Amino acid sequence: MQVLISNPDKVQRTLIHELKITEKLLSKVATDLSGTEKRAEVYAMPDLGIPPYAYRLCGGFPTGMFAHWETDIPFIPVDTTMNVCGVGIYRINGYIPIMEFKIRVEKALKDSKYKWNYAKGNHMISLMEANGAQCLQKGQYLVLHASANEFQQDNKEKGLFVMPDNWFYDKIKTVYDIHSDRYLRYIVGKDAVKFYSTAKCLEKYNYDRNDYLAKKILGENYDKRVVASKHYGMPTINSVAIGCHWACRLYPLLTAPGKNIYLVYPDFNNAFSIDGGKKICLSPHGFGVDTDADIKINGASVEIGEKEFSSDDFENYSINIGEDVEIREAENVRKKVNAILESCPGEIIDSLRQLAAFTKAGFEVYD
């Protein structure tokens, strides 16, 4: 296992222990299916933290990680609650006052063909600005961060979330760790291939989804998309990235509500190959989510302080940011960013200042 965290906090130390078990179980499944010893490797990223779903934690897949495995027979761990999530950054032609921006967003969200989730977790619709001192032109920018919600819980025919009666639910197999109460759930063969094919299609789908909303909000003020990144998905059929950039190109490093975001080029010297040649550069997507409370993973349930979340309770599986857990804070945002880039080297080439945003907390205007 690779730990790309210089000084893990309490939550991260707990999650690193769980990821070691995940790595072992991935290797066991691959070895058992292939009939010969196979290797798996898990990376803990600097933003390793608590995911929004209890069964992700119980299955061994927190946010801020990357895993890949060797296998002769395709299999995919389903508790990744696989989806595609990413960020789109769009240059604005002209100037939009903040309260007009608010009205435009509210109107665009009401009139839509998509199932929006920009007010969930750390997702956002943000009005930002660049000062023109670096690579971005001076002016305003729209930043969108969300996932393809249409392929999550309610989509029983094509969705990639573990839900009763969905297309792969009765095909799930389970392997257990003999030294703990942990397990790994997975699907095999043609079902895994179908799962992966859907996940890859969602990469373009999520780009198109963000583009659609950007044009609805900006109208004649739409200039062009300047950045499109993904930090949640399947780079290959034998790998998963959860809250982790893998493409060797410019990416946005998110921080906290109201704070700057940074545009970073990863250090290509840190690129490595998986699955016979695909080059990837691992980089975190933000600061992650943690809690001051104790966290325990007990088989099919998770305890966070006095609260218990069951992976079998499909009505109440969400771990809520702002209620149960919080986005990881930093007294000095730039110092925190620099520390992240020491573990996952890259060069900051620009930043964007937040003016206002729609988030889980509602609409907020920032100083």
KAZIUR-V901962 format. One record per helix or strand of 3 or more residues. SS is the DSSP state (hx for helix, st for strand). FROM is the first residue (numbers start at 1). LEN is the number of residues. If there is no record, write none. Layout:
SS/FROM/LEN, SS/FROM/LEN
This chain:
hx/10/25, st/40/10, hx/54/6, st/63/7, st/75/3, hx/78/3, st/85/8, hx/98/13, st/124/7, st/139/9, hx/149/3, hx/169/3, st/173/4, st/183/6, hx/190/32, st/222/12, st/239/4, st/251/3, st/261/6, hx/268/3, st/272/3, st/278/3, st/295/4, st/301/4, st/307/4, st/325/3, hx/333/11, st/346/14, st/362/4
